[in-house]
Amino acid sequence: MVTCKETRAAIIALHKNGFTGKDIVATKIAPKSTIYRFIKNFKERGSILVKKASGRPRKSSKRQDRLLKRIQLRDRSATSAELAQEWQQAGVSASARTVRRRLLEDGLVSRRAAKKPLLSKKNIRDRLIFCRKYSEWTAEDWGKVIFSDEAPFRLFGASGKRLVRRRKGERYHQSCVMPTVKHPDTIHVWGCFSSKGVGSLTILPKNTAMNKEWYQNTLQQQLLPTIQQQFGEEQCIFQHDGAPCHKAKVITKWLGDQNVEILCPWPGNSPDLNPIENLWSILKRRVDKQKPTNSDKLQEVIMKEWVAISQDLAQKLIESMPSRIAEVLKKKGQHCKY
């Protein structure tokens, strides 16, 4: 069976050889109207190629498209309907759908905003000071650091988001619902880890304040055994953030008396520089999957999943430190992707 292009070529070849339209119709190579249309187009354009249809004219010029882009970049949270209204004031009558298509052409797509701590000028300056100080450190250097932090865990998956796959009409099916309570039990933990794996994890007893007394006791009972277990007599460095109980003079003196070197100066509002934050996210997802139903079960699952974290995972997180440092420097102190 001949293709459309081959049909056009055959018709024009017969026409060039002196065949009339009536003669070509007699060959039944194509319908009569098609044959005469091909011959007419060939006489007008001198080509057998079909002229590409122009399509519907664009409602906006390139200049107006650039204006729309500037409007969007001025307010990233503006909706397509709001942008269409503002664009109309500039003389372009277009729908919200057209606005989305124009922005998509420029690579501007709608996405959920990432949540990051607000960075003050001091935070940015401190982040740059920290990253410049450790910019030459390799993954091997960071492998000598023990990272630590506190984290909250809540019942019923409140620690993070949960996605489910459901059919139409199953929105409120028991297996597709995430239970919530008005005042979910919250458990606070302190933990530490290094490239050698996870260290100690301790749960803060209820009604216990996270003050310097509690923190010193935690370091005594949890940090020192971890240092001994993972590093022995080898020198290591301890990281903690600038929480008030961490910065207390008694804590700094106590760590000095224990010959524990501190990684400093740690910049404020910088969870993206601390790989233990990623470890907490992983742990929370694993805990949520177990669906603990009470506080005791939640504590049990937290401890079980903590010790199940592999050294390979811990090492990969530590090895990301040079990339974190480089990205913050590249972005002049702003947030990095971690």
C-alpha positions as CSV (number, residue, x, y, z in Angstrom):
1,M,0.0,0.0,0.0
2,V,1.4,3.4,-1.0
3,T,1.9,6.1,1.5
4,C,0.5,9.6,1.3
5,K,3.9,11.0,0.3
6,E,4.4,8.4,-2.3
7,T,0.9,9.0,-3.7
8,R,1.7,12.7,-4.1
9,A,4.9,11.9,-5.8
10,A,3.2,9.5,-8.2
11,I,0.5,12.0,-9.1
12,I,3.0,14.8,-9.8
13,A,5.2,12.4,-11.8
14,L,2.2,11.5,-14.1
15,H,1.4,15.2,-14.4
16,K,4.9,16.1,-15.5
17,N,4.8,13.3,-18.1
18,G,1.8,15.0,-19.8
19,F,-1.1,13.1,-18.2
20,T,-4.2,15.2,-17.7
21,G,-6.1,15.3,-14.5
22,K,-8.8,13.2,-16.1
23,D,-6.2,10.6,-17.1
24,I,-4.7,10.4,-13.6
25,V,-8.2,10.0,-12.1
26,A,-8.7,7.0,-14.4
27,T,-5.8,5.3,-12.7
28,K,-7.7,5.4,-9.4
29,I,-4.5,6.1,-7.5
30,A,-6.4,8.6,-5.3
31,P,-9.8,10.3,-5.1
32,K,-10.5,12.9,-7.8
33,S,-10.5,15.9,-5.4
34,T,-7.2,14.8,-3.9
35,I,-5.6,14.5,-7.4
36,Y,-6.7,17.9,-8.5
37,R,-5.7,19.5,-5.2
38,F,-2.1,18.0,-5.4
39,I,-1.8,19.3,-9.0
40,K,-3.0,22.7,-8.1
41,N,-0.6,23.0,-5.1
42,F,2.3,21.9,-7.2
43,K,1.5,24.5,-9.9
44,E,1.4,27.2,-7.2
45,R,4.4,26.3,-5.1
46,G,6.5,24.0,-7.3
47,S,6.8,21.4,-4.6
48,I,5.0,18.2,-3.6
49,L,5.5,19.0,0.1
50,V,2.4,19.9,2.1
51,K,2.6,23.4,3.4
52,K,2.7,23.4,7.2
53,A,-0.4,25.0,8.7
54,S,0.3,28.1,10.7
55,G,-2.0,27.2,13.5
56,R,-3.7,29.6,15.9
57,P,-1.7,32.8,16.3
58,R,0.0,33.3,19.6
59,K,-1.8,35.8,21.9
60,S,1.5,37.3,23.1
61,S,4.7,38.5,21.6
62,K,8.2,37.6,22.8
63,R,8.4,40.9,24.6
64,Q,5.1,40.3,26.4
65,D,6.3,36.8,27.3
66,R,9.4,38.3,28.9
67,L,7.2,40.7,30.8
68,L,5.2,37.7,32.2
69,K,8.4,36.0,33.3
70,R,9.5,39.2,35.1
71,I,6.1,39.4,36.9
72,Q,6.4,35.8,38.0
73,L,10.0,36.1,39.3
74,R,9.0,39.3,41.2
75,D,6.4,37.2,43.1
76,R,7.1,33.5,43.0
77,S,3.9,32.6,44.9
78,A,1.5,34.4,42.5
79,T,-1.1,32.0,41.0
80,S,-1.6,31.7,37.3
81,A,-5.0,33.5,37.6
82,E,-3.3,36.4,39.4
83,L,-0.6,36.6,36.8
84,A,-3.2,36.5,34.0
85,Q,-5.0,39.5,35.6
86,E,-1.7,41.4,35.9
87,W,-0.7,40.5,32.4
88,Q,-4.1,41.8,31.1
89,Q,-3.3,45.2,32.6
90,A,-0.2,45.2,30.3
91,G,-2.5,44.6,27.3
92,V,-2.4,40.8,27.0
93,S,-5.8,39.1,27.3
94,A,-4.9,35.5,28.1
95,S,-6.3,32.7,30.3
96,A,-4.6,31.2,33.3
97,R,-3.9,28.1,31.2
98,T,-2.0,30.2,28.6
99,V,0.0,31.8,31.4
100,R,1.0,28.3,32.7
101,R,2.1,27.3,29.1
102,R,4.2,30.4,28.7
103,L,5.9,29.9,32.0
104,L,6.5,26.3,31.2
105,E,8.3,27.3,28.1
106,D,10.7,29.2,30.3
107,G,11.1,26.2,32.6
108,L,9.0,27.8,35.4
109,V,6.8,25.1,36.9
110,S,4.6,25.1,40.0
111,R,6.1,23.1,42.9
112,R,5.5,23.0,46.6
113,A,7.8,25.5,48.4
114,A,10.7,23.9,50.3
115,K,10.6,24.6,54.1
116,K,13.9,26.0,55.4
117,P,14.8,28.0,58.5
118,L,14.8,31.8,58.0
119,L,18.4,33.0,57.5
120,S,19.3,36.4,59.0
121,K,22.3,38.3,57.7
122,K,24.2,37.1,60.8
123,N,23.3,33.5,60.0
124,I,24.5,33.9,56.4
125,R,27.7,35.4,57.6
126,D,28.3,32.7,60.2
127,R,27.6,30.0,57.6
128,L,30.2,31.5,55.2
129,I,32.8,31.7,58.0
130,F,32.2,28.1,59.0
131,C,32.3,26.8,55.4
132,R,35.4,28.7,54.5
133,K,37.1,27.4,57.6
134,Y,36.4,23.8,56.6
135,S,36.4,24.1,52.8
136,E,39.6,22.1,52.5
137,W,38.3,19.2,54.6
138,T,37.9,15.9,52.8
139,A,35.4,13.1,53.5
140,E,38.2,11.4,55.5
141,D,38.5,14.5,57.7
142,W,34.8,14.5,58.3
143,G,34.9,10.8,59.2
144,K,36.5,11.9,62.5
145,V,33.5,13.9,63.5
146,I,30.6,12.7,65.7
147,F,27.4,14.6,64.8
148,S,24.7,15.0,67.4
149,D,21.2,16.5,67.9
150,E,17.8,16.2,69.5
151,A,14.7,15.3,67.6
152,P,10.9,14.9,68.4
153,F,8.9,11.9,67.4
154,R,5.1,11.9,67.4
155,L,2.4,9.2,67.2
156,F,0.3,8.4,64.2
157,G,2.7,9.4,61.5
158,A,2.7,13.1,62.6
159,S,6.5,13.1,62.3
160,G,6.3,13.3,58.5
161,K,4.1,13.1,55.4
162,R,2.5,9.9,54.1
163,L,1.3,9.2,50.6
164,V,-1.2,6.5,49.8
165,R,-2.5,5.1,46.5
166,R,-6.2,4.9,46.3
167,R,-9.1,4.4,43.9
168,K,-12.0,6.7,43.4
169,G,-14.2,6.7,46.4
170,E,-11.5,5.3,48.8
171,R,-10.4,8.6,50.3
172,Y,-11.8,7.8,53.7
173,H,-11.1,4.0,53.6
174,Q,-9.4,2.9,56.8
175,S,-6.2,1.9,54.9
176,C,-6.0,5.3,53.2
177,V,-6.5,7.5,56.3
178,M,-3.7,8.8,58.5
179,P,-5.1,8.9,62.1
180,T,-4.7,12.1,64.1
181,V,-5.4,13.1,67.7
182,K,-5.7,16.6,69.2
183,H,-2.7,16.2,71.5
184,P,-0.4,13.5,70.1
185,D,2.2,12.0,72.4
186,T,5.6,13.4,71.6
187,I,8.9,11.8,72.5
188,H,12.2,13.7,72.4
189,V,15.4,11.8,71.8
190,W,19.1,12.7,71.7
191,G,21.4,10.7,69.4
192,C,24.8,10.8,67.7
193,F,26.5,9.1,64.8
194,S,29.7,9.2,62.7
195,S,31.1,7.5,59.6
196,K,31.6,4.4,61.8
197,G,27.8,4.0,62.3
198,V,25.1,5.2,64.7
199,G,26.1,5.8,68.3
200,S,24.0,6.1,71.4
201,L,20.3,7.1,71.4
202,T,18.6,8.1,74.5
203,I,15.0,9.1,75.2
204,L,14.2,12.2,77.3
205,P,11.9,11.2,80.2
206,K,8.6,13.0,80.3
207,N,8.4,16.3,82.2
208,T,12.2,16.6,82.0
209,A,13.6,19.9,80.9
210,M,16.3,20.0,78.2
211,N,18.7,22.0,80.4
212,K,22.4,22.0,81.0
213,E,22.1,19.4,83.9
214,W,20.2,17.0,81.6
215,Y,22.6,17.6,78.8
216,Q,25.8,17.0,80.8
217,N,24.3,13.8,82.1
218,T,23.5,12.7,78.6
219,L,27.0,13.5,77.3
220,Q,28.4,11.5,80.3
221,Q,26.3,8.4,79.8
222,Q,25.8,8.5,76.0
223,L,28.5,10.4,74.2
224,L,31.6,9.2,76.1
225,P,30.8,5.5,75.6
226,T,30.2,6.2,71.9
227,I,33.5,7.9,71.5
228,Q,35.2,5.0,73.3
229,Q,33.4,2.4,71.2
230,Q,33.9,4.0,67.8
231,F,37.3,5.7,68.2
232,G,39.0,4.3,71.2
233,E,42.2,6.3,71.8
234,E,41.9,7.9,68.3
235,Q,41.2,11.6,68.4
236,C,37.8,12.7,67.3
237,I,35.7,15.9,67.1
238,F,32.3,16.4,68.6
239,Q,29.6,18.5,66.9
240,H,26.5,20.0,68.5
241,D,24.5,23.1,67.6
242,G,24.1,26.4,69.4
243,A,21.1,25.4,71.6
244,P,21.3,27.2,75.0
245,C,22.0,24.0,77.0
246,H,24.8,23.2,74.5
247,K,26.5,26.6,74.8
248,A,26.4,26.7,78.6
249,K,29.8,27.4,80.2
250,V,29.6,24.4,82.4
251,I,29.1,22.2,79.3
252,T,32.1,23.7,77.5
253,K,34.3,23.3,80.5
254,W,33.1,19.7,81.1
255,L,33.9,18.8,77.5
256,G,37.3,20.4,77.8
257,D,38.0,18.4,81.0
258,Q,37.1,15.2,79.1
259,N,39.5,16.2,76.3
260,V,36.6,16.3,73.8
261,E,37.3,18.7,70.9
262,I,34.3,20.7,69.7
263,L,33.6,21.5,66.0
264,C,33.1,25.2,66.0
265,P,31.9,27.8,65.3
266,W,28.6,26.0,64.3
267,P,26.3,28.4,62.5
268,G,22.7,28.9,63.6
269,N,19.7,27.9,61.6
270,S,21.8,25.4,59.6
271,P,20.2,22.0,59.7
272,D,21.2,21.5,56.0
273,L,24.9,21.4,57.1
274,N,24.2,18.7,59.7
275,P,23.9,15.2,58.2
276,I,22.1,13.9,61.3
277,E,19.0,15.8,60.1
278,N,18.9,13.5,57.1
279,L,19.3,10.6,59.5
280,W,16.3,11.8,61.6
281,S,14.2,12.0,58.4
282,I,15.1,8.4,57.5
283,L,14.4,7.2,61.0
284,K,11.0,8.9,61.2
285,R,9.9,7.4,57.9
286,R,10.9,3.9,59.1
287,V,9.1,4.5,62.5
288,D,6.0,5.8,60.9
289,K,5.8,2.7,58.7
290,Q,5.6,0.5,61.8
291,K,2.4,2.5,62.9
292,P,3.0,2.5,66.7
293,T,-0.3,3.1,68.6
294,N,1.0,4.2,72.0
295,S,3.9,5.9,73.6
296,D,5.6,2.7,74.8
297,K,5.4,1.1,71.4
298,L,6.7,4.3,69.8
299,Q,9.8,4.2,72.0
300,E,10.4,0.6,71.3
301,V,10.2,1.1,67.5
302,I,12.5,4.1,67.7
303,M,15.2,2.2,69.4
304,K,14.8,-0.9,67.2
305,E,15.0,1.2,63.9
306,W,17.9,3.2,65.2
307,V,20.2,0.2,65.7
308,A,19.1,-1.2,62.3
309,I,20.6,1.8,60.5
310,S,23.6,0.5,58.5
311,Q,27.1,1.8,58.7
312,D,27.0,2.3,54.9
313,L,24.2,4.7,55.2
314,A,25.9,6.6,58.0
315,Q,29.1,6.8,56.0
316,K,27.3,8.1,52.9
317,L,25.8,10.9,54.9
318,I,29.2,11.9,56.4
319,E,30.8,11.8,52.9
320,S,28.3,14.4,51.8
321,M,29.8,17.1,54.0
322,P,32.4,18.4,51.4
323,S,29.5,18.8,48.9
324,R,27.4,20.6,51.5
325,I,30.2,23.0,52.3
326,A,30.9,23.7,48.6
327,E,27.3,24.3,47.8
328,V,26.8,26.8,50.6
329,L,29.9,28.7,49.5
330,K,28.7,28.7,45.9
331,K,25.3,30.0,47.0
332,K,27.0,32.7,49.2
333,G,25.7,31.4,52.5
334,Q,22.1,30.5,51.3
335,H,20.4,27.1,51.8
336,C,21.8,24.0,50.1
337,K,19.7,21.1,48.8
338,Y,20.4,18.8,51.7
